[in-house]
């Protein structure tokens, strides 16, 4: 009887221990927000992670008058002799953060579209090969774009919302998409729709369903952008016409993403509920830790756990049967270098 009673405890202990097993930190002890990353195949066919760019406050925090620093490093996380380790394999053409990103359809490189740089938002579309070489991948985005929602699905990179300039007081109200199998084709852009006009929205696709929502609409206050956090959720079936609308459990923006598809669910991690938006950033208690699974068949969102630390504005990847976040923001102006993984519960797989 004692053995039977102990077995569930031992299994839970093993599961909880697996949740806390982290991969090596990125090679910047301050951490970075807005890195761009993907799981790709190395020259020998093994799976590796490429992560690039990002930003932080290196000398002073923003409330101390600090200026945001941007980076152009390209890193690769590879397992060698049984040990995971990062190596710096190249540089982006310019420092960059918060662009749209995805792996190529053949998993032989990381695609980055747009992003923000020290001199403003960018429109270039780049391909990073596993050896660190950077080349143009497609025509520029129709307009510079950063802080957008994005996901690769159905052979296309879809980019929703974002802003064209750092000081914009309104978000871009269009969706634009690129054919990843034929990148010589021009970007296709929708008509303007208020449902697209937001920054750092949740975005993902599963079971032939595109999801976007939450995020922040922008208005002007004293000629500066003011965030309006949202909880509405939109979805469109690829085999049906029109949009349908639903709601998130609450306001939410800047989740680690894009959403990771696991069967009929999309997973999002952390984010910002806006509840401390008007408070001094130095007093912020920390961003979100919730792990949300959204069922795209019923549009019901379920909280399925907590991330080991607060996180927002970070890549969320699936690596085997784990979710992984790479660095990211823990509270305004503060980053973490942690690369954290969490096993996806078997009932979703």
N, C-alpha and C positions, 0 to 999 in steps of 0.2 A: 504494500500500500504506500509506504514512504517513497519508493522509487517512482510510482505512478504520480504521486503528488509533486515530486521534485521535477519531473520531466517537463511540464509546461513552463516552470520557472526557468529551467536551464535553456529551453528553446527561446523564451523571451529575452533572457540575458544575452544569448548569442545574437538575436535579431537587433536588440538595442545596441550591442557593441558594434555590429556591422554598420548601424546608422552613423556612428561617430567616427568611422575610419575615413580620414581625409587623404587626398592626394597631396603632393608637395605644393607649398605656396608658390604663387607666381614670383619671379625674381625681382620684386619691388616690395620692400617691407612696408611701405605705406599703403599698398594696394591701389587699385584703379577702378573707376566707374566707367561704364560705357565701352568696355572692351568688345571686340567682335571675334567670334570663334566658331569653330565647327569640328566635328569628328570627320576625319578623312583617312584615306589609305596611303601609307608611305610606299616608297619604291619597292619594298619587299612584301607588300600586301598587308602588313600589320596595321591595325587601327591606331591612329595617333590623334592628338588634338592640336590644332593650330589656333593661336590667340594673338590678337594684334591690337595696337593702339591703346586707347583709354586716356583718362585724365585724373588728376588729383590736385591737392593743394600741398606743394612741397615745402614751402618755407613758413607760411603763416596760414591759419584758418581764415575762411571768408570774413568772419566777424572781427578778425584782427587786421583786416585790410589785405588779406592774401589774394594773389592772382592765380587763376587756374592754370595748371601746367598740362600740356598735351604731349603725347608720345607717338613715336613711329616704330617702336620695336615690334618685331615679329618673333614669337616664341613657338616652340614645338615641345609638347609633352609626349615622351616616348618611353616605353619600357625596354630596358636593356639589362641583360643578365639578371632578370627578375626584379629590377628596381626601376620605379618611375622617376624620371628627372626631366626638368625643363632645360632647353638650350635656346640661345638666341640665334636665329637662322637668317635674319635679314632686317630690312627696314621698308616701311611704307614711303611713298614719294614725299609725304608731308605728315606732320603729327595729325592725328585724327581720332575721334571718338564718336560713339552713338550713331553710327551708320546702320543701315539695313544689312543683313548678312545671311548667308546660307552656304551649305556645301554644294558643289557641282553635282549634277545628276549621277555622274560616275564616281563620286566621292574622291576625285583626284585634285581637289583644291578648294579654297575658301573664297567666296565671292563677297565683295563689299560694295555697297551702293550708297553714295552720298556720305553724310556725316558732318560733324562740326570740327572746325580747325581754328587755330588762333586768329586767322584773318577772315573768319566767317564760315558759313555753311558751304558744303561742296556738292557737286553733282556727278563726279566721276564714278565709273563702275570698274572695279579692279578685280583681278584674279591673283591670288597668292598660291603658288605651287608648294608642295610639301618640302621642296628644297629651299624655300624662302624667296624664290624669284617672283617678281611682281610685274604683271603685264595688263594692258587694257583688256576688258572682257566684252564690253558692249558700248553702244553710244551712251552719252551722259543721260542722266535722269532729265525729264522735261524741265525741271527747275531744281535748284539746290534744295536739299531736304535733309533734315536731321530730327531726331527725337520722334520718329514715326513708328507706327506699328508695322509689323512685317512678318511674313511667313513664306516658306517655299512649299508649294503644293501643286499637284496636277501638272507638274513640269514647268511651273511659272514661279517667279519671285514676285509676290504681291506686296506693295508698299502703300500704307494708308495714313493719311494725315501728316503730322509733323509740321515744321516751320521752314521757311525759305531763308530767313535771316535771324540772327540771335536776338534782336530786339523786336521781333514781330509781335503784335498784340492780337493777332488772329491766326489760327491754325489753318493749314491747307485743307480745303474741303473736297479733295479728290482721292480716288484710288488709282494707282498706276501699276502696270504689270509688265514683266519681261519674260519672253519665251526662253527658258534656260537651254533648251535643246537647239535653238536657232537664234543665238543672241545678235545676229546681224539684223533681225527684224526690229523695227522701232518699238519703243515703249508704247503701250496702249493705255490711254487715260480716260477715266469715266467723266461723266458730267459732275458738276459741283453738287454736293449733297451735305447738308449740315451733320449728318450722322458720321461722316468721315473727318470732320474738322475738330481734331483733338491731338494733343501730344501725349507721348508715352502711354498709349492705350494697351490693353491686353489684346493679343492677336494670336491666332492659331488656326489649324485646320485638322479635322479628323473625320473619317467616314464620309468623305465627299461633302463636307460642310465647312464653310469658312465662318470663323467667329471673330468679331472685334467689338470692343466696348470699353467701358470704364475710361481711364485716362483723364485728361483735363482739357476742357475748352478754355480759350483765352479771351480776355477782354482787356481794355486799357484802364489803368489807374495811374494818374500823374504821368501819363505818357509811357508807362512801363507795363509789361505783360502781367496780368493778374490771373491766377489759375482758378478755375471752377471745376472741382473734382466731380466726376460723374460715376453713376452706377448702372446706367442703361447698358444693355447688351444687344447686339445685332447679329443675325446669322443669315447665311444664304446657302441653300443647297445647290450644288453644282448641276443637279438634274431638275431644278425647279426655277420658276421665275419669281423675282421680287424678294424683298427683305421681310423678315419677321423680327419682332422685338420682344425682349425678355429683360430680366433684371438680375444683376449680381446681388449677393447678400448685403452689400454695402458699397460705399464709394471706394475705389481702388485704382491706383495708377502706378506705373513704373515697376511692375512685377519683373522678376527675373524671367526672361523669355527669349524667343517666342514660346508659346505654349507647346509642350511636348506631347505628341499624340501617342497614346497607348490604347490600342483597340478603339473603342468608341468614347474614350475619355481624353480630355486635355488637362495637363497638369501645369499649374502656375505656382510660383514660390515668392513669398515675401511681398514687397511693394509698399506703397504709401497710401493710407486712407485719408490723408488730408486733415486729420483731427488736430494736428499741431502746426498747421501751415502758417498761422498768424503769430506763432510764438517765436521768441528769440532762438535762433538755431543752436546757440551754445547750450540751451536748456532742453533740447530735444531728447526724449527718452529712448529713441531708437525706432527704426523702421520695422516693417512687418516681418513675421516669421512663419505665417500660416502657409501650409501646403494645401492647395485647392485642386480638387479633381472635378472637372465639369463634364457631365454626361451630355454629349452632343445630340443624343436621341431625345432626351427629356428636357434638356436645358436646365437641369438641376445641378447646383454646385454643392459639393460636400467638402468639409474640412477634414483632411485625412492625416494630419500630423503637423509638427512644427519643425522648421529648419533649425539646426544647431545654433544659428546666430541670425541677427537681423540682416536683411539683404534687399537691395533694389538696384535697378539699372545695371543688371549683370546678364551675361549669357546663361541660358539654361539649356543643357544638352542632355540627350540620352546616350549613355555609354554602357553597353551591355544591358543589364537589368537595373541600372542605377540612374537616378537623376543627378546632374552635376551642375553646380554654379561655379563660375570663375570670377574671383575677386568681387567687386561691386561695392555699393555704398551701404554703410550701416546706419548712419544718420547724416544730416546735411553737413557737407564738408569733410566727412570722415569716411575712409574706405577700409576694406579688409583685404589682405593678400591671400586669404584662404581659398583653396580649391576644395569644395566640400561635396561629398556624395551621400546619397540617401537611396536605399534599396526600394524599388517600386513594389508595393505589396502584390503578392502572387495573384490575388483575386482580380486585379486589373489587367494582368498579363495574359 
